[in-house]
Amino acid sequence: MAQLEQNFENTLFKLIPQTKNLGMKIDRIEDHQITVHGDYALNKNHLDIVFGGSIAAISITTAWSLVQHKVEQAGLKGNLVIKRQEIDYLLPVKTDFECKANFQSADDWDNFVNTYRDKGRAKIIVTAQILSESKITSKFQGVFVLYQ
C-alpha cells in the first residue's frame, strides 16, 4: 500500500472507527476515484452473502472518503456529511469485493470547490459500485454536503 493510501486509511479509521470493523482497506486513491477492498468474511450474513447493510455502509464510506480526501487536499475546512443516498442491489456478493467511487462528471469537483469558497456550503453527487468477480453487484449514488 502506498503512503497516501495508508495515511488516508489511518485517518478514516480515526474519524469513523466502525470502518475498521467492516474490514475496509484503501487500495487506490486517484484524482477523481477511490478504490476500497471489502472483506467477505467480516461482512457475510446467514445466507453466506455479504450483508446489504455492509454494502450500503461501505458504499457510503467509500464515496465519503473520496470527497473527504479531496477536501483535505484542497485545504478546505468544514464538516462533510451525507444528505441523501440511494442504492440498488443487483447481485449477491459471495467473495471479497471492491468498491469504486467517482464524481459524476469531471467538472463536479471544481464547481463544488468554487461554490464552497463563495457560499461556505456546497454539495456534490458521488457514485459508487461494488464489484465482485468482475461483476457490478450494486450501484450507489449519494449527495454529500460540506458546510462550515
Residue frames as qw, qx, qy, qz and C-alpha x, y, z in Angstrom:
[[0.000, 0.890, 0.455, 0.000, 0.00, 0.00, 0.00],
 [0.389, 0.511, -0.027, 0.766, 1.36, 3.41, -0.94],
 [0.249, -0.137, -0.483, 0.828, 1.90, 6.07, 1.70],
 [0.302, -0.126, -0.133, -0.936, -1.01, 8.23, 0.51],
 [0.674, -0.263, -0.557, -0.407, -3.46, 5.35, 0.84],
 [0.582, -0.204, -0.667, 0.419, -2.01, 4.27, 4.22],
 [0.088, -0.018, -0.312, 0.946, -2.23, 7.79, 5.63],
 [0.469, -0.168, -0.205, -0.843, -5.83, 8.23, 4.49],
 [0.686, -0.240, -0.675, -0.128, -6.82, 4.79, 5.79],
 [0.405, -0.163, -0.603, 0.668, -5.43, 5.75, 9.21],
 [0.168, -0.031, 0.091, -0.981, -7.43, 9.00, 9.04],
 [0.597, -0.200, -0.502, -0.593, -10.58, 7.09, 8.07],
 [0.635, -0.252, -0.711, 0.169, -10.23, 4.64, 10.97],
 [0.225, -0.125, -0.452, 0.854, -9.71, 7.58, 13.36],
 [0.285, -0.015, -0.057, -0.957, -12.66, 9.64, 12.07],
 [0.811, -0.048, -0.140, -0.567, -15.06, 6.70, 11.61],
 [0.278, -0.441, 0.839, -0.158, -13.82, 3.82, 13.83],
 [0.802, 0.174, 0.469, -0.326, -16.56, 1.42, 12.66],
 [0.660, 0.646, -0.300, -0.238, -14.95, 1.28, 9.22],
 [0.030, 0.531, -0.843, 0.081, -12.10, -0.79, 10.62],
 [0.547, -0.001, 0.763, -0.344, -14.63, -3.40, 11.78],
 [0.758, 0.528, 0.125, -0.363, -16.01, -3.62, 8.24],
 [0.777, -0.104, 0.477, 0.397, -12.59, -4.76, 7.03],
 [0.465, 0.881, 0.092, 0.019, -12.21, -1.84, 4.65],
 [0.625, -0.352, 0.289, 0.634, -8.78, -1.27, 3.12],
 [0.321, 0.856, -0.075, -0.398, -7.93, 1.66, 0.86],
 [0.838, 0.160, 0.380, 0.358, -6.45, 0.19, -2.33],
 [0.442, 0.218, 0.288, 0.821, -6.00, 3.25, -4.55],
 [0.052, 0.823, 0.293, -0.485, -6.64, 6.97, -4.40],
 [0.447, 0.277, 0.438, 0.729, -6.64, 8.69, -7.77],
 [0.031, 0.080, 0.034, 0.996, -7.60, 12.21, -8.79],
 [0.539, -0.085, -0.028, -0.838, -11.35, 11.59, -9.10],
 [0.859, -0.103, -0.423, -0.270, -11.70, 7.98, -7.93],
 [0.283, -0.508, 0.734, -0.352, -11.05, 5.88, -4.86],
 [0.775, 0.028, -0.589, -0.228, -11.00, 2.08, -4.66],
 [0.450, -0.472, 0.588, -0.478, -11.58, 0.21, -1.41],
 [0.429, 0.078, -0.897, -0.071, -11.20, -3.52, -0.71],
 [0.669, -0.347, 0.175, -0.634, -14.01, -5.19, 1.25],
 [0.006, -0.266, 0.949, -0.169, -13.65, -8.37, 3.30],
 [0.620, -0.181, -0.589, -0.485, -16.28, -11.03, 2.65],
 [0.538, -0.183, -0.773, 0.283, -15.67, -12.95, 5.90],
 [0.122, -0.166, -0.475, 0.856, -16.29, -9.88, 8.08],
 [0.342, 0.166, -0.013, -0.925, -19.47, -8.88, 6.26],
 [0.341, -0.103, -0.846, -0.396, -21.30, -12.11, 5.39],
 [0.585, -0.214, 0.230, -0.747, -24.75, -12.88, 6.71],
 [0.655, -0.077, 0.692, -0.293, -26.73, -16.06, 7.48],
 [0.823, 0.513, 0.165, -0.180, -27.12, -16.72, 3.72],
 [0.717, -0.228, 0.371, 0.544, -23.33, -16.67, 3.20],
 [0.403, 0.654, 0.270, 0.580, -23.56, -13.50, 1.11],
 [0.258, 0.061, -0.255, 0.930, -22.41, -10.02, 2.03],
 [0.048, -0.642, -0.642, 0.417, -24.99, -8.29, 4.25],
 [0.240, 0.752, 0.399, 0.466, -26.87, -5.49, 2.46],
 [0.333, -0.937, -0.082, 0.072, -26.19, -3.16, 5.38],
 [0.628, -0.441, 0.328, 0.552, -22.45, -3.69, 4.94],
 [0.482, 0.394, 0.489, 0.611, -22.72, -2.99, 1.21],
 [0.017, -0.916, -0.295, -0.271, -24.56, 0.25, 1.97],
 [0.502, -0.826, 0.074, 0.245, -22.12, 1.28, 4.73],
 [0.640, -0.216, 0.411, 0.612, -19.06, 0.53, 2.60],
 [0.370, 0.598, 0.464, 0.539, -20.53, 2.34, -0.41],
 [0.171, -0.963, -0.171, -0.118, -21.36, 5.43, 1.65],
 [0.592, -0.698, 0.203, 0.348, -17.96, 5.38, 3.33],
 [0.640, 0.074, 0.435, 0.629, -16.05, 4.92, 0.08],
 [0.216, 0.765, 0.366, 0.484, -17.92, 7.82, -1.54],
 [0.370, -0.927, -0.051, 0.018, -17.44, 9.97, 1.60],
 [0.716, -0.418, 0.261, 0.495, -13.73, 9.07, 1.59],
 [0.532, 0.421, 0.368, 0.636, -13.30, 10.35, -1.96],
 [0.024, -0.888, -0.197, -0.414, -14.79, 13.72, -1.06],
 [0.600, -0.788, 0.037, 0.131, -13.04, 13.92, 2.32],
 [0.743, -0.133, 0.262, 0.602, -9.66, 13.21, 0.72],
 [0.363, 0.566, 0.316, 0.670, -10.24, 15.90, -1.91],
 [0.290, -0.920, -0.169, -0.203, -11.43, 18.36, 0.79],
 [0.690, -0.614, 0.144, 0.354, -8.23, 17.78, 2.78],
 [0.661, 0.139, 0.346, 0.651, -6.09, 18.01, -0.37],
 [0.177, 0.722, 0.305, 0.596, -7.71, 21.36, -1.29],
 [0.265, 0.041, -0.439, 0.858, -7.18, 22.72, 2.23],
 [0.410, -0.492, -0.298, -0.708, -10.89, 23.27, 2.80],
 [0.014, 0.027, -0.780, 0.625, -12.18, 23.38, 6.36],
 [0.600, -0.110, -0.084, -0.788, -15.66, 22.21, 7.20],
 [0.530, -0.055, 0.782, -0.323, -17.91, 19.30, 8.09],
 [0.378, 0.190, -0.705, -0.569, -18.68, 16.69, 5.45],
 [0.495, 0.091, 0.740, -0.447, -21.92, 14.74, 5.81],
 [0.031, 0.206, 0.856, 0.472, -24.20, 12.65, 3.63],
 [0.379, 0.115, 0.138, -0.908, -27.52, 14.28, 2.81],
 [0.836, 0.236, 0.135, -0.477, -29.19, 11.62, 0.69],
 [0.103, -0.381, 0.885, 0.247, -28.37, 8.19, -0.68],
 [0.862, 0.239, 0.047, -0.444, -29.84, 5.57, -2.94],
 [0.167, -0.423, 0.876, 0.161, -28.57, 2.07, -3.62],
 [0.861, 0.218, -0.172, -0.427, -29.60, -0.68, -6.00],
 [0.519, -0.363, 0.774, 0.004, -28.61, -4.25, -5.16],
 [0.611, 0.466, -0.412, -0.490, -28.06, -6.14, -8.42],
 [0.803, 0.151, -0.577, 0.000, -26.34, -9.41, -7.48],
 [0.785, -0.619, 0.025, 0.018, -25.37, -11.23, -4.27],
 [0.224, 0.770, -0.564, 0.199, -21.73, -10.90, -3.17],
 [0.971, -0.231, -0.048, -0.048, -20.07, -14.20, -2.24],
 [0.795, 0.130, -0.129, 0.579, -16.37, -13.22, -2.21],
 [0.325, -0.514, -0.050, 0.793, -14.08, -10.39, -1.20],
 [0.354, 0.785, 0.457, 0.222, -15.03, -7.35, -3.24],
 [0.345, -0.089, -0.012, 0.934, -14.05, -3.83, -4.14],
 [0.107, 0.862, 0.459, -0.189, -15.92, -0.58, -4.06],
 [0.408, 0.125, 0.240, 0.872, -15.09, 2.20, -6.51],
 [0.032, 0.832, 0.426, -0.353, -16.38, 5.74, -6.00],
 [0.381, 0.203, 0.347, 0.833, -16.32, 8.56, -8.57],
 [0.196, 0.456, 0.173, -0.850, -17.71, 12.00, -9.17],
 [0.634, 0.563, 0.503, -0.170, -20.48, 12.11, -11.77],
 [0.604, 0.749, 0.086, 0.259, -18.50, 14.37, -14.11],
 [0.667, 0.125, -0.149, 0.719, -15.05, 15.92, -14.36],
 [0.029, 0.561, 0.013, 0.827, -16.41, 19.41, -13.64],
 [0.613, -0.646, -0.423, -0.169, -18.19, 18.46, -10.42],
 [0.682, -0.364, -0.288, 0.565, -15.19, 18.89, -8.13],
 [0.284, 0.139, 0.042, 0.948, -14.23, 22.36, -9.42],
 [0.322, -0.559, -0.359, -0.675, -17.86, 23.51, -9.16],
 [0.701, -0.555, -0.437, 0.098, -18.05, 22.12, -5.61],
 [0.578, -0.213, -0.193, 0.764, -14.88, 23.97, -4.51],
 [0.085, 0.292, 0.172, 0.937, -15.95, 27.26, -6.09],
 [0.482, -0.610, -0.417, -0.471, -19.41, 27.08, -4.51],
 [0.708, -0.492, -0.395, 0.318, -17.93, 26.27, -1.11],
 [0.454, -0.070, -0.092, 0.884, -15.47, 29.16, -1.27],
 [0.099, -0.379, -0.269, -0.880, -18.26, 31.55, -2.34],
 [0.580, -0.482, -0.269, -0.599, -21.03, 30.40, -0.01],
 [0.229, -0.433, 0.723, -0.488, -19.45, 28.37, 2.80],
 [0.685, 0.091, 0.651, -0.315, -21.60, 25.39, 1.81],
 [0.430, 0.422, -0.587, -0.541, -21.61, 23.07, -1.19],
 [0.827, 0.002, 0.508, -0.241, -23.00, 19.72, -2.27],
 [0.251, 0.490, -0.736, -0.393, -21.68, 17.09, -4.63],
 [0.938, 0.064, 0.080, -0.332, -23.04, 13.83, -6.04],
 [0.060, -0.520, 0.848, 0.083, -20.83, 10.77, -5.82],
 [0.909, 0.095, -0.199, -0.353, -21.49, 7.37, -7.36],
 [0.245, -0.494, 0.829, -0.088, -20.05, 4.06, -6.21],
 [0.858, 0.139, -0.363, -0.336, -20.17, 0.48, -7.36],
 [0.635, -0.416, 0.645, -0.088, -19.45, -2.76, -5.56],
 [0.663, 0.471, -0.521, -0.260, -17.63, -5.23, -7.81],
 [0.650, -0.333, 0.670, -0.132, -17.25, -8.93, -7.11],
 [0.650, 0.081, 0.707, 0.265, -15.81, -11.48, -9.52],
 [0.181, -0.056, 0.466, 0.864, -15.58, -8.72, -12.18],
 [0.104, -0.589, -0.695, -0.398, -19.33, -8.06, -11.96],
 [0.156, -0.309, 0.183, -0.920, -21.12, -4.94, -10.73],
 [0.296, -0.326, -0.887, 0.136, -23.21, -6.14, -7.79],
 [0.116, -0.797, -0.511, 0.301, -24.60, -2.81, -6.55],
 [0.290, 0.486, 0.164, 0.808, -24.86, 0.82, -7.60],
 [0.328, -0.655, -0.447, 0.514, -24.87, 3.69, -5.11],
 [0.219, 0.593, 0.142, 0.762, -25.48, 7.40, -5.50],
 [0.432, -0.632, -0.469, 0.441, -25.11, 9.86, -2.66],
 [0.116, 0.848, 0.061, 0.514, -25.34, 13.59, -2.13],
 [0.646, -0.313, -0.342, 0.607, -22.66, 14.91, 0.22],
 [0.033, -0.944, -0.127, -0.304, -22.63, 18.37, 1.80],
 [0.581, -0.033, -0.311, 0.752, -19.65, 20.30, 3.13],
 [0.184, -0.881, -0.240, -0.363, -20.56, 23.15, 5.47],
 [0.265, 0.447, -0.466, 0.716, -18.81, 25.47, 7.90]]
